[in-house]
Amino acid sequence: MRPDSPVALITGASSGFGEATARLLAAKGYQLALGARRLDRLQKLSAELSEKHGIKVFCGSVDTRETASVQDFVDSAVAHHGAIHVVVANAGLASGLHKVWEIPDEDMEAMLRTNVEGVVKTIRSALPHVRRAGWGHIFFIGSTAGHQSYEGGGVYSASKHGIKALSHALRLELCGDPIRVTSVDPGMAETEFALVRFRDPARAKALYDGIDALSGADVAECIRWCLELPDHVNIDEMIVKCRDQASHTMAKVHKH
């Protein structure tokens, strides 16, 4: 049975999709367990949401690449809330724009360890608690890059193709359990994503010039909608792009 105040665990909650999802779910009465590496941001967000919405919020530092860090975060969240019902495995990044044969180890490892290994570690740690709760929803945050690769983004695309494979597998493995599985796969979204990728504010801003791109709030709304559907309805995969982006890559983008 769906609880009155479900607990949602969100990684990468200090900015972007994660922060926006935390804000929207808090407004809907969800209790929150927020994780990220930037604990100072999380503490400010947690205090704000707790005071504004009267909900319980746990926040903790977590590096999803490290098994012990993930386990400590999940265990602490359960100790605080008593349960986990919703998991939004959002922590992820793009690092650089390189041809496959030119990518440095540090960029390759950052993407594969965070975007694939980190997601597996998050779900592996949290899922036993979701199953114990008897009702739940697991969200992967994929990308249109998981449906079509592009030049310079081979490793990033590989990581997001990996997310698609993981979400498909988990959907099969949990069939029969009262747990839904959804992959939300956004296209161009104006968050800190490009700033992290390019490490250049001007270049990051230029990417979205003339485009009404998605926002973090748009993706959070997709998560909310999936959650609030009747329990027998499972959205396996949601590809969401702004109207100005007609292709999975930038091959067909309209600029005003």
KAURSUL-V617023 format. One record per residue. N is the residue number from 1. RES is the residue in one small letter. PHI is phi as a letter, one per 40 degrees, with the letter a starting at -180 (999 if undefined). PSI is psi in degrees with one decimal (999 if undefined). D_FIRST is the distance of its C-alpha to the first C-alpha in Angstrom with 2 decimals. Layout:
n=N res=RES phi=PHI psi=PSI d_first=D_FIRST
n=N res=RES phi=PHI psi=PSI d_first=D_FIRST
This chain:
n=1 res=m phi=999 psi=140.4 d_first=0.00
n=2 res=r phi=c psi=125.0 d_first=3.78
n=3 res=p phi=c psi=161.1 d_first=6.17
n=4 res=d phi=c psi=-37.7 d_first=9.29
n=5 res=s phi=b psi=81.3 d_first=11.61
n=6 res=p phi=c psi=153.5 d_first=10.66
n=7 res=v phi=b psi=124.0 d_first=13.60
n=8 res=a phi=b psi=123.2 d_first=15.61
n=9 res=l phi=c psi=124.9 d_first=18.45
n=10 res=i phi=b psi=124.1 d_first=21.36
n=11 res=t phi=c psi=160.1 d_first=24.66
n=12 res=g phi=g psi=37.5 d_first=27.85
n=13 res=a phi=c psi=3.0 d_first=26.69
n=14 res=s phi=c psi=-8.7 d_first=30.23
n=15 res=s phi=a psi=175.1 d_first=31.23
n=16 res=g phi=f psi=-138.7 d_first=30.65
n=17 res=f phi=d psi=-39.3 d_first=27.32
n=18 res=g phi=c psi=-48.4 d_first=25.65
n=19 res=e phi=c psi=-44.9 d_first=27.06
n=20 res=a phi=c psi=-38.9 d_first=26.35
n=21 res=t phi=c psi=-40.7 d_first=22.67
n=22 res=a phi=d psi=-44.4 d_first=22.49
n=23 res=r phi=c psi=-44.0 d_first=24.24
n=24 res=l phi=c psi=-43.6 d_first=22.11
n=25 res=l phi=c psi=-34.2 d_first=18.69
n=26 res=a phi=c psi=-42.0 d_first=20.27
n=27 res=a phi=c psi=-22.6 d_first=21.31
n=28 res=k phi=c psi=4.0 d_first=17.77
n=29 res=g phi=g psi=8.3 d_first=16.72
n=30 res=y phi=c psi=143.3 d_first=15.33
n=31 res=q phi=c psi=148.9 d_first=16.66
n=32 res=l phi=b psi=144.3 d_first=18.95
n=33 res=a phi=b psi=108.0 d_first=20.58
n=34 res=l phi=b psi=130.6 d_first=23.65
n=35 res=g phi=b psi=144.0 d_first=26.11
n=36 res=a phi=a psi=171.5 d_first=29.53
n=37 res=r phi=c psi=-27.3 d_first=33.09
n=38 res=r phi=c psi=85.3 d_first=34.38
n=39 res=l phi=c psi=-32.5 d_first=33.10
n=40 res=d phi=c psi=-41.4 d_first=35.30
n=41 res=r phi=c psi=-43.2 d_first=33.61
n=42 res=l phi=c psi=-40.8 d_first=30.13
n=43 res=q phi=c psi=-40.1 d_first=31.26
n=44 res=k phi=c psi=-44.2 d_first=32.60
n=45 res=l phi=c psi=-43.8 d_first=29.49
n=46 res=s phi=c psi=-45.2 d_first=27.23
n=47 res=a phi=c psi=-42.2 d_first=29.53
n=48 res=e phi=c psi=-47.6 d_first=29.65
n=49 res=l phi=c psi=-37.6 d_first=25.92
n=50 res=s phi=c psi=-44.7 d_first=25.26
n=51 res=e phi=c psi=-40.3 d_first=28.10
n=52 res=k phi=c psi=-38.2 d_first=27.43
n=53 res=h phi=b psi=-4.6 d_first=23.72
n=54 res=g phi=g psi=35.1 d_first=23.28
n=55 res=i phi=b psi=162.7 d_first=20.64
n=56 res=k phi=c psi=129.6 d_first=20.80
n=57 res=v phi=b psi=125.8 d_first=22.32
n=58 res=f phi=b psi=136.3 d_first=23.40
n=59 res=c phi=b psi=144.6 d_first=26.05
n=60 res=g phi=a psi=149.2 d_first=27.96
n=61 res=s phi=c psi=133.2 d_first=30.68
n=62 res=v phi=a psi=135.8 d_first=29.73
n=63 res=d phi=b psi=105.0 d_first=31.87
n=64 res=t phi=c psi=-10.6 d_first=29.61
n=65 res=r phi=c psi=-18.3 d_first=32.69
n=66 res=e phi=b psi=120.5 d_first=32.90
n=67 res=t phi=d psi=-46.9 d_first=30.64
n=68 res=a phi=c psi=-38.3 d_first=31.26
n=69 res=s phi=c psi=-44.2 d_first=30.58
n=70 res=v phi=c psi=-45.7 d_first=27.18
n=71 res=q phi=c psi=-41.8 d_first=26.21
n=72 res=d phi=c psi=-42.8 d_first=27.53
n=73 res=f phi=c psi=-47.8 d_first=25.63
n=74 res=v phi=c psi=-45.8 d_first=22.23
n=75 res=d phi=d psi=-41.6 d_first=23.01
n=76 res=s phi=c psi=-38.1 d_first=24.15
n=77 res=a phi=c psi=-42.5 d_first=21.09
n=78 res=v phi=c psi=-39.5 d_first=18.84
n=79 res=a phi=c psi=-35.3 d_first=21.45
n=80 res=h phi=c psi=-44.3 d_first=21.31
n=81 res=h phi=b psi=-24.5 d_first=17.60
n=82 res=g phi=g psi=-11.4 d_first=16.21
n=83 res=a phi=a psi=164.7 d_first=13.68
n=84 res=i phi=b psi=133.5 d_first=13.56
n=85 res=h phi=b psi=-37.4 d_first=10.82
n=86 res=v phi=b psi=134.1 d_first=13.31
n=87 res=v phi=b psi=123.3 d_first=16.80
n=88 res=v phi=b psi=97.6 d_first=19.66
n=89 res=a phi=c psi=79.2 d_first=22.55
n=90 res=n phi=c psi=-24.8 d_first=25.14
n=91 res=a phi=d psi=125.5 d_first=28.18
n=92 res=g phi=a psi=169.7 d_first=31.03
n=93 res=l phi=a psi=163.9 d_first=34.58
n=94 res=a phi=b psi=141.9 d_first=37.67
n=95 res=s phi=b psi=104.9 d_first=40.93
n=96 res=g phi=g psi=176.0 d_first=44.18
n=97 res=l phi=b psi=98.9 d_first=45.29
n=98 res=h phi=b psi=145.2 d_first=47.23
n=99 res=k phi=c psi=153.9 d_first=48.51
n=100 res=v phi=d psi=-39.7 d_first=47.08
n=101 res=w phi=c psi=-3.8 d_first=50.35
n=102 res=e phi=b psi=-8.4 d_first=50.78
n=103 res=i phi=c psi=130.0 d_first=47.49
n=104 res=p phi=c psi=154.2 d_first=47.98
n=105 res=d phi=d psi=-41.1 d_first=46.01
n=106 res=e phi=c psi=-37.6 d_first=44.45
n=107 res=d phi=c psi=-42.6 d_first=42.93
n=108 res=m phi=d psi=-48.3 d_first=41.85
n=109 res=e phi=c psi=-35.8 d_first=40.22
n=110 res=a phi=d psi=-43.9 d_first=38.51
n=111 res=m phi=c psi=-46.8 d_first=36.72
n=112 res=l phi=c psi=-40.1 d_first=35.91
n=113 res=r phi=c psi=-38.4 d_first=34.81
n=114 res=t phi=c psi=-50.2 d_first=32.65
n=115 res=n phi=c psi=-26.3 d_first=31.32
n=116 res=v phi=b psi=-62.2 d_first=30.67
n=117 res=e phi=c psi=-41.8 d_first=30.88
n=118 res=g phi=c psi=-36.8 d_first=29.09
n=119 res=v phi=c psi=-43.6 d_first=26.08
n=120 res=v phi=c psi=-44.8 d_first=25.96
n=121 res=k phi=c psi=-37.3 d_first=26.32
n=122 res=t phi=c psi=-49.0 d_first=23.56
n=123 res=i phi=c psi=-39.9 d_first=20.99
n=124 res=r phi=d psi=-38.6 d_first=22.47
n=125 res=s phi=c psi=-38.6 d_first=22.05
n=126 res=a phi=c psi=-29.8 d_first=18.60
n=127 res=l phi=d psi=-40.3 d_first=16.76
n=128 res=p phi=d psi=-34.8 d_first=16.77
n=129 res=h phi=c psi=-36.1 d_first=14.89
n=130 res=v phi=c psi=-43.2 d_first=12.21
n=131 res=r phi=c psi=-39.4 d_first=11.95
n=132 res=r phi=c psi=-32.7 d_first=11.98
n=133 res=a phi=c psi=-24.9 d_first=9.06
n=134 res=g phi=g psi=3.1 d_first=6.88
n=135 res=w phi=a psi=137.9 d_first=5.94
n=136 res=g phi=a psi=175.5 d_first=9.17
n=137 res=h phi=a psi=126.9 d_first=12.25
n=138 res=i phi=b psi=126.3 d_first=15.83
n=139 res=f phi=b psi=126.5 d_first=18.73
n=140 res=f phi=c psi=143.0 d_first=22.31
n=141 res=i phi=b psi=100.6 d_first=25.07
n=142 res=g phi=c psi=-140.5 d_first=27.75
n=143 res=s phi=a psi=157.2 d_first=30.83
n=144 res=t phi=c psi=-21.7 d_first=33.08
n=145 res=a phi=c psi=-15.6 d_first=35.25
n=146 res=g phi=c psi=-1.5 d_first=32.88
n=147 res=h phi=b psi=-23.1 d_first=34.09
n=148 res=q phi=a psi=124.5 d_first=37.75
n=149 res=s phi=c psi=164.7 d_first=39.95
n=150 res=y phi=a psi=158.5 d_first=42.74
n=151 res=e phi=c psi=134.0 d_first=45.98
n=152 res=g phi=g psi=-10.0 d_first=45.68
n=153 res=g phi=b psi=29.0 d_first=41.96
n=154 res=g phi=c psi=-46.9 d_first=41.97
n=155 res=v phi=c psi=-40.7 d_first=40.23
n=156 res=y phi=c psi=-45.5 d_first=37.68
n=157 res=s phi=c psi=-39.6 d_first=37.00
n=158 res=a phi=d psi=-40.5 d_first=36.79
n=159 res=s phi=c psi=-37.0 d_first=34.12
n=160 res=k phi=c psi=-28.5 d_first=32.03
n=161 res=h phi=c psi=-36.0 d_first=32.67
n=162 res=g phi=c psi=-39.6 d_first=31.27
n=163 res=i phi=c psi=-40.9 d_first=28.03
n=164 res=k phi=c psi=-43.0 d_first=27.81
n=165 res=a phi=c psi=-41.6 d_first=28.40
n=166 res=l phi=c psi=-42.5 d_first=25.77
n=167 res=s phi=c psi=-39.5 d_first=23.06
n=168 res=h phi=c psi=-43.5 d_first=24.13
n=169 res=a phi=c psi=-45.1 d_first=24.19
n=170 res=l phi=c psi=-35.3 d_first=20.76
n=171 res=r phi=d psi=-43.1 d_first=19.29
n=172 res=l phi=c psi=-43.5 d_first=21.08
n=173 res=e phi=c psi=-26.6 d_first=20.24
n=174 res=l phi=c psi=3.7 d_first=16.44
n=175 res=c phi=c psi=123.7 d_first=16.52
n=176 res=g phi=h psi=-20.6 d_first=14.38
n=177 res=d phi=c psi=153.8 d_first=11.87
n=178 res=p phi=c psi=48.5 d_first=8.48
n=179 res=i phi=b psi=123.5 d_first=10.60
n=180 res=r phi=c psi=154.7 d_first=12.77
n=181 res=v phi=b psi=126.6 d_first=16.39
n=182 res=t phi=b psi=137.5 d_first=18.79
n=183 res=s phi=b psi=119.7 d_first=22.40
n=184 res=v phi=c psi=120.1 d_first=23.86
n=185 res=d phi=b psi=91.2 d_first=27.62
n=186 res=p phi=c psi=155.8 d_first=29.83
n=187 res=g phi=c psi=-136.7 d_first=33.54
n=188 res=m phi=c psi=120.5 d_first=35.97
n=189 res=a phi=b psi=130.4 d_first=34.32
n=190 res=e phi=c psi=91.1 d_first=36.44
n=191 res=t phi=b psi=-155.1 d_first=35.02
n=192 res=e phi=c psi=3.8 d_first=36.75
n=193 res=f phi=d psi=-52.9 d_first=36.36
n=194 res=a phi=c psi=-33.0 d_first=39.98
n=195 res=l phi=c psi=-41.8 d_first=41.39
n=196 res=v phi=c psi=-40.7 d_first=39.98
n=197 res=r phi=c psi=-48.5 d_first=41.23
n=198 res=f phi=c psi=-19.8 d_first=44.72
n=199 res=r phi=f psi=33.0 d_first=45.31
n=200 res=d phi=a psi=104.0 d_first=47.37
n=201 res=p phi=d psi=-40.3 d_first=46.23
n=202 res=a phi=c psi=-42.9 d_first=48.74
n=203 res=r phi=c psi=-38.6 d_first=47.79
n=204 res=a phi=c psi=-43.2 d_first=44.08
n=205 res=k phi=c psi=-40.0 d_first=44.72
n=206 res=a phi=c psi=-28.5 d_first=47.04
n=207 res=l phi=d psi=-33.0 d_first=44.39
n=208 res=y phi=b psi=1.4 d_first=42.62
n=209 res=d phi=d psi=129.4 d_first=45.77
n=210 res=g phi=g psi=7.0 d_first=45.89
n=211 res=i phi=b psi=132.5 d_first=42.29
n=212 res=d phi=c psi=80.3 d_first=39.42
n=213 res=a phi=c psi=165.1 d_first=37.04
n=214 res=l phi=c psi=155.7 d_first=33.28
n=215 res=s phi=b psi=168.7 d_first=32.17
n=216 res=g phi=d psi=-37.5 d_first=29.42
n=217 res=a phi=c psi=-33.4 d_first=27.79
n=218 res=d phi=c psi=-43.3 d_first=27.85
n=219 res=v phi=c psi=-37.9 d_first=25.91
n=220 res=a phi=d psi=-38.2 d_first=23.39
n=221 res=e phi=c psi=-35.5 d_first=22.90
n=222 res=c phi=c psi=-42.5 d_first=22.16
n=223 res=i phi=c psi=-46.1 d_first=19.37
n=224 res=r phi=d psi=-44.6 d_first=17.93
n=225 res=w phi=c psi=-45.0 d_first=18.27
n=226 res=c phi=c psi=-42.1 d_first=16.51
n=227 res=l phi=c psi=-37.7 d_first=13.50
n=228 res=e phi=c psi=0.6 d_first=13.40
n=229 res=l phi=c psi=157.6 d_first=13.80
n=230 res=p phi=d psi=147.8 d_first=11.44
n=231 res=d phi=d psi=-24.3 d_first=8.93
n=232 res=h phi=c psi=-2.3 d_first=11.53
n=233 res=v phi=b psi=122.6 d_first=14.26
n=234 res=n phi=b psi=118.5 d_first=15.52
n=235 res=i phi=c psi=104.1 d_first=18.67
n=236 res=d phi=c psi=-43.1 d_first=20.41
n=237 res=e phi=a psi=131.1 d_first=23.35
n=238 res=m phi=b psi=114.2 d_first=24.57
n=239 res=i phi=c psi=121.5 d_first=28.27
n=240 res=v phi=b psi=124.7 d_first=29.19
n=241 res=k phi=b psi=157.6 d_first=32.79
n=242 res=c phi=c psi=159.5 d_first=34.88
n=243 res=r phi=d psi=-30.7 d_first=37.05
n=244 res=d phi=c psi=-9.3 d_first=40.11
n=245 res=q phi=b psi=107.2 d_first=38.96
n=246 res=a phi=c psi=-17.6 d_first=39.23
n=247 res=s phi=b psi=166.0 d_first=39.36
n=248 res=h phi=c psi=-25.8 d_first=37.15
n=249 res=t phi=b psi=-161.1 d_first=40.02
n=250 res=m phi=c psi=18.8 d_first=42.61
n=251 res=a phi=c psi=-29.0 d_first=44.70
n=252 res=k phi=b psi=88.4 d_first=43.96
n=253 res=v phi=b psi=132.7 d_first=43.38
n=254 res=h phi=c psi=128.4 d_first=44.87
n=255 res=k phi=b psi=134.4 d_first=46.44
n=256 res=h phi=c psi=999 d_first=47.56
